[in-house]
């Protein structure tokens, strides 16, 4: 991978290989990183059975484990954590690439902890954005795997990392943060042309806020992330343009990028009026067009797709990038892997 501007070291991309098509190949080293997670690492008073499981997997992270080996763990919480961990490991190992594993999760709506899914999105985006030298695009990409807290600051709508602003940012983001000696969270700065050069060294701290005010570059950058995500996972070229307002257009197809956005899209689809309070929560509105309309379902071929991003009532924004995998009107969706 490109080393000119490395970023997001904590996602573990340096532990992975790539296949001829650019997909991420699961390695033993990557699987071992999960064993160091605080939810999994046995505490000092762990029973012998739990320690035996940990030692066996550190020696061979792909080792099949009998259900009885997990059942023998004394602590109920630890047993559940290991069951989830082994199920997730097995899912990754069954697929040639992490991208294929993620697509299967999204399409079949498989249930895994959000922290595991966000980590998958994190490392897949790191692959999709390899070589990107635009700090605004990379900061916008963080919205795909880290919840944001939004606030009005001097007339601007600013998104800051929710975990960082809640005071939890000084905790290790993953075992790799500690292993690599990455810095602790610092004071939050709004990303600007003046400080964009510092993003690279701060990318694992998540302490830079992004201006998402309508008409400014932050929303344009997020649109580019959507384009790169779709191209990487679905092998389809699209153009994503931010809009200031949705006015008198036929809403032939839409994708909500979060739960609240889906509710707004549903309401507009059914011809319902959106009140001012709900309109004020719309963070981003986009028009997506396919470079090749033949990639689309026939009934909407050539029509634009509208994307919505909406903050929740508590002013948080939790994007669901899987909606872009499952929600677009693609003709051959199931054949893409």
SELOLO-278092 format. One record per residue (C-alpha): x, y, z; chain; residue number from 1. Coordinates in steps of 0.5 Angstrom, whole numbers, plus 500, padded with zeros to 3 digits. Example, Ala and Ser with C-alpha at 12.3 -4.5 7.8 and 13.67 -1.06 7.14 Angstrom:
<rs>
   u   v   w unit pos
 525 491 516    A   1
 527 498 514    A   2
</rs>
This chain:
<rs>
   u   v   w unit pos
 500 500 500    A   1
 502 507 499    A   2
 507 510 505    A   3
 507 517 502    A   4
 501 519 507    A   5
 500 513 512    A   6
 494 514 516    A   7
 489 510 520    A   8
 494 506 523    A   9
 490 503 528    A  10
 485 500 523    A  11
 490 494 522    A  12
 491 495 515    A  13
 499 494 515    A  14
 497 487 518    A  15
 493 485 512    A  16
 495 483 505    A  17
 492 484 498    A  18
 489 480 492    A  19
 490 481 485    A  20
 484 485 485    A  21
 486 490 491    A  22
 481 486 496    A  23
 484 485 503    A  24
 486 478 505    A  25
 485 476 512    A  26
 492 474 515    A  27
 493 470 522    A  28
 496 477 524    A  29
 490 481 523    A  30
 486 475 527    A  31
 491 476 533    A  32
 489 483 534    A  33
 482 481 536    A  34
 485 477 541    A  35
 488 483 544    A  36
 482 487 545    A  37
 480 489 552    A  38
 473 485 551    A  39
 477 478 550    A  40
 484 479 553    A  41
 483 474 560    A  42
 483 478 566    A  43
 488 476 572    A  44
 483 472 575    A  45
 481 468 569    A  46
 479 461 569    A  47
 484 456 566    A  48
 479 454 561    A  49
 479 461 558    A  50
 487 462 559    A  51
 487 455 555    A  52
 483 458 549    A  53
 487 464 549    A  54
 493 461 548    A  55
 491 456 543    A  56
 488 462 539    A  57
 495 466 540    A  58
 498 460 537    A  59
 494 458 531    A  60
 488 464 530    A  61
 484 459 525    A  62
 484 453 530    A  63
 477 450 530    A  64
 474 450 537    A  65
 469 445 540    A  66
 463 448 543    A  67
 465 444 550    A  68
 472 448 550    A  69
 468 455 550    A  70
 462 452 555    A  71
 468 450 560    A  72
 469 458 561    A  73
 467 459 568    A  74
 465 467 567    A  75
 458 467 563    A  76
 460 474 560    A  77
 467 471 558    A  78
 463 465 555    A  79
 459 470 551    A  80
 465 474 548    A  81
 468 468 546    A  82
 462 466 542    A  83
 461 472 539    A  84
 469 473 537    A  85
 469 466 534    A  86
 463 467 530    A  87
 466 473 527    A  88
 473 470 526    A  89
 469 464 522    A  90
 465 469 518    A  91
 472 473 516    A  92
 475 466 515    A  93
 470 463 510    A  94
 471 469 505    A  95
 477 470 501    A  96
 477 478 502    A  97
 474 482 508    A  98
 470 486 503    A  99
 467 480 501    A 100
 466 478 508    A 101
 463 485 509    A 102
 458 485 503    A 103
 455 478 506    A 104
 454 481 513    A 105
 450 487 509    A 106
 446 483 504    A 107
 444 478 509    A 108
 443 483 515    A 109
 448 478 520    A 110
 448 480 527    A 111
 455 482 530    A 112
 457 487 535    A 113
 457 494 532    A 114
 464 495 534    A 115
 466 489 530    A 116
 463 492 524    A 117
 465 499 525    A 118
 472 496 525    A 119
 471 492 518    A 120
 469 499 515    A 121
 475 502 518    A 122
 480 498 515    A 123
 476 497 508    A 124
 475 504 507    A 125
 483 505 509    A 126
 484 500 503    A 127
 479 504 498    A 128
 482 511 500    A 129
 489 509 499    A 130
 493 514 496    A 131
 488 519 498    A 132
 492 526 499    A 133
 486 530 501    A 134
 485 531 509    A 135
 478 533 508    A 136
 476 527 504    A 137
 479 522 510    A 138
 476 526 515    A 139
 469 526 512    A 140
 470 518 511    A 141
 471 517 519    A 142
 463 519 519    A 143
 462 512 516    A 144
 465 508 522    A 145
 465 513 528    A 146
 459 517 531    A 147
 459 524 531    A 148
 456 530 535    A 149
 454 536 531    A 150
 453 543 534    A 151
 453 550 531    A 152
 459 554 532    A 153
 459 561 530    A 154
 454 560 524    A 155
 457 553 522    A 156
 455 546 523    A 157
 461 542 526    A 158
 461 535 527    A 159
 466 532 532    A 160
 468 525 534    A 161
 463 523 539    A 162
 467 519 543    A 163
 473 524 543    A 164
 468 530 545    A 165
 465 525 551    A 166
 472 525 554    A 167
 473 517 552    A 168
 478 519 547    A 169
 484 518 551    A 170
 482 511 552    A 171
 486 506 547    A 172
 481 506 540    A 173
 484 499 539    A 174
 490 494 542    A 175
 494 497 536    A 176
 494 504 538    A 177
 498 502 545    A 178
 502 497 541    A 179
 504 502 536    A 180
 505 508 541    A 181
 500 512 538    A 182
 498 519 541    A 183
 492 520 546    A 184
 487 525 544    A 185
 488 532 544    A 186
 484 539 544    A 187
 479 538 538    A 188
 481 543 532    A 189
 476 544 526    A 190
 479 542 520    A 191
 481 548 515    A 192
 486 549 510    A 193
 491 552 515    A 194
 491 545 519    A 195
 490 540 514    A 196
 497 538 514    A 197
 497 536 521    A 198
 491 531 520    A 199
 496 525 518    A 200
 499 525 524    A 201
 493 526 528    A 202
 489 521 524    A 203
 488 516 529    A 204
 486 521 535    A 205
 480 523 532    A 206
 481 530 535    A 207
 479 534 528    A 208
 472 536 527    A 209
 469 537 520    A 210
 465 543 518    A 211
 458 540 515    A 212
 455 547 513    A 213
 451 546 507    A 214
 455 549 501    A 215
 462 548 504    A 216
 467 543 502    A 217
 466 538 508    A 218
 459 535 504    A 219
 463 535 498    A 220
 468 531 501    A 221
 463 526 504    A 222
 460 525 497    A 223
 467 523 494    A 224
 467 518 500    A 225
 461 515 498    A 226
 463 515 491    A 227
 469 511 493    A 228
 466 506 497    A 229
 461 504 492    A 230
 466 504 487    A 231
 471 499 491    A 232
 465 495 494    A 233
 460 494 488    A 234
 465 496 482    A 235
 460 501 480    A 236
 462 508 478    A 237
 457 514 480    A 238
 457 521 481    A 239
 455 524 488    A 240
 453 531 488    A 241
 451 535 494    A 242
 444 539 494    A 243
 442 545 498    A 244
 435 543 498    A 245
 430 538 495    A 246
 425 542 491    A 247
 420 539 486    A 248
 423 533 484    A 249
 420 526 483    A 250
 423 522 488    A 251
 424 515 484    A 252
 429 512 489    A 253
 432 514 495    A 254
 437 511 500    A 255
 437 514 507    A 256
 444 514 510    A 257
 442 513 517    A 258
 436 511 521    A 259
 433 518 521    A 260
 434 519 514    A 261
 430 513 512    A 262
 424 516 516    A 263
 425 522 512    A 264
 425 519 505    A 265
 419 514 507    A 266
 415 520 509    A 267
 417 524 502    A 268
 416 518 498    A 269
 409 518 501    A 270
 408 525 499    A 271
 408 527 507    A 272
 410 534 509    A 273
 416 535 513    A 274
 416 540 518    A 275
 421 545 520    A 276
 424 541 526    A 277
 425 535 522    A 278
 428 539 516    A 279
 433 543 521    A 280
 436 536 522    A 281
 438 534 515    A 282
 445 534 515    A 283
 447 532 508    A 284
 443 531 501    A 285
 446 528 495    A 286
 444 527 488    A 287
 447 520 485    A 288
 447 518 478    A 289
 450 512 475    A 290
 456 513 470    A 291
 453 507 466    A 292
 445 507 467    A 293
 445 500 464    A 294
 447 498 471    A 295
 441 500 474    A 296
 434 497 475    A 297
 430 498 468    A 298
 424 501 472    A 299
 429 507 474    A 300
 434 507 469    A 301
 437 514 468    A 302
 434 517 474    A 303
 438 520 480    A 304
 438 517 486    A 305
 437 521 492    A 306
 441 520 499    A 307
 440 523 505    A 308
 444 524 512    A 309
 440 526 518    A 310
 442 527 525    A 311
 438 524 531    A 312
 434 528 536    A 313
 440 528 540    A 314
 444 531 535    A 315
 448 525 533    A 316
 450 523 527    A 317
 451 515 526    A 318
 451 513 518    A 319
 450 506 516    A 320
 454 505 510    A 321
 451 498 509    A 322
 445 502 506    A 323
 449 504 500    A 324
 451 496 499    A 325
 443 494 500    A 326
 439 500 498    A 327
 442 502 491    A 328
 437 500 485    A 329
 443 496 481    A 330
 441 491 476    A 331
 446 486 478    A 332
 447 487 485    A 333
 447 480 488    A 334
 453 478 483    A 335
 458 483 485    A 336
 463 480 490    A 337
</rs>
